[in-house]
Amino acid sequence: MSQPREPPKQAVNYLALAGEDRIRALITQFAAQAADPGGEPNDWTYRLFPNLTVHSTAPPSPAQDCNRLANLHGGCAATIFDFCTSTPLALVAKPGFWSYLGVSRTLNTTYLRPAPLGAEVRVECEIVQLGQRLCTLRGTMRRASDGAVLATCEHGKVNTDPVAKV
């Protein structure tokens, strides 16, 4: 059996915070990791993070994130759900209990209405079930102008924190 690892420095840093400050720290951390020191993108998610706040994304759909019909691409919507539904775990995390925020095992997204280019959306997230090793999270993407539901998701995760020494 391998020796437990120490949590990464960024995990320790965000665990020292409380409430919404934890989520803000995660957004900042992931935004910094998505671009290199010169500001060039390291991966395609770098455009999402500047638009994320604790309560909404506004607007999430620049042209490069849209399909040929000028609506938010389903893969981009799923990525937004992946990140946003994971952030509530930061509110309950503590060393050895979801401090790494786990990894996805399922991400089921249902698309109900299009999110047109430039539309402001709000993403509501909740923890449905949380155990020592598994959790279920739920997300709802709504049009900001009238609250219409655009997409929903159910996100299953597995805790990847190292097992504590006994």
N, C-alpha and C positions, 0 to 999 in steps of 0.2 A: 504494500500500500504506500502510495506516495505521501510525502510530508505536505501538510497544508501550507499554502502560500500566504504571504502577507497581502492584505488588500492593496490594490494599486493606490498611489498617492492621491489621485483624483477622487477615488471612492472615500478615502478617509476625509478629504477636504469637504465633500458634500455631506457626509454623515455628521459633521460637526454643526451643520446648519439645521434650522427648524422650518417646518411648514413649507409655504410657498417659496421661501428662499432656497430650499433644496432643489426645487424644480427649476427655478431661474438659473441656479448654478449649473445644472445638467445641460440646459439649453446652451448656455455660454460655453461650457466645456465641449459639447459636441460641435458647435459652430466653429470653435477654434481648431478642432481636429480635422474638420472638413476642408480646410484650406491650409496651404503651406505658409511658411513665414513671409513669403512675398505676396500672399493674397491669392495665389493661383489655386484653383480647385484640386483637391486630392481625390474626391469622388463626386458623383453626380448629385448628392444630397446637399451640397454646400449652399444651393439657392434656397432651400427650405428654411434653414435655421434663422436667417435674419428676419423672417416673417412670423416666427413663432413667438407668442407671448404666453403667459400663464393661462390666459382665458380664451385666446383666439388665434387664428392665422388670418392674415389680412394683407393683401390677397395672395392665395396660394398658387394661382395659375398663370404665371407668365407664359408666353407663347411656346417656349421650349418644353414646358410641362404639359402641353395639351396634345390631344389627338388631331387628326386631320379635320374634324368637325369643330375645332376650336373650343373643345370642352376639356376639363381636367382629365388627364389620362388615368385609367384605372390603376395602373401600377404606381403612379405618383400618389393617388389617393390612399392606396394600401400602405405606402411608405409613411405617409403622414400619420395614418392610424397606428402603424407599428411603433413609431416614436411616441406619439401623444398618449396612447393607452398605456405605455410603459412608465411614463413619468409619475402617475399616482403611487407607484410602488416606492418612490423616493420618500413619500410621506410616512411610510410605515417601516422603512428599512432601518436596520441596526446591524452592527458587526455580526456576521454569521447568519443573518436573516434578511435575505434579498438585497444585500448591500451592493452586489454586482448587477442587480436588476434582472437577472436571469437571461434566458434565450428563448426565442419563439419556438413552439412546437406546432402550433396551428395559428392561422390568421385567416379567418373566413370573412370576406367582405361582400356585402350585398349593395349593389348600385341601384338606386331608385329613380333619381333624376340627374340630369347633367349639371355640372358646375361650369358655367361658361367662362371663357377667358376674362380675367380681371374681376370675377365675382368674389366678394368677401364672404368667407364661410366661418362658422364657429364649430369647434370640435369639442364635444362634451365627453368626458371619460369617467369611468367608475370601476372600482374593484368589485366584482361580483362574488368571488370566492378567493380566499387566500389561505394556503396551508404552508407547512414547512418546506415542501418540495415543489408543489404545483399551485398555479393560480389561474383564474379566469377573469378577464378584463372585458369591458364593453365600451364601444365608442359610437357616437352619433355625430355625423357631419350635417350641419344645418346651414341653409342660406341665411345670411345675416339680415337681409332686407325684410323677410317675412317669416322666418323660422321653419320653412319647409324642410323636411328631411331629405337630404340628397343621397346619403349612404350610411350604412351601419356596419359594424364589425364586432366579431367575438374573437378575442385573442387569448390563446392558451400559452402559458410560459412555464418553464422549468427553472428552478433555483440552481444557480451554478456556484454559489458561495462554497469555499472549501469547508470541509468538515472540521469542526473545532477539535483540538486535542482534548482527550479526557484524562 
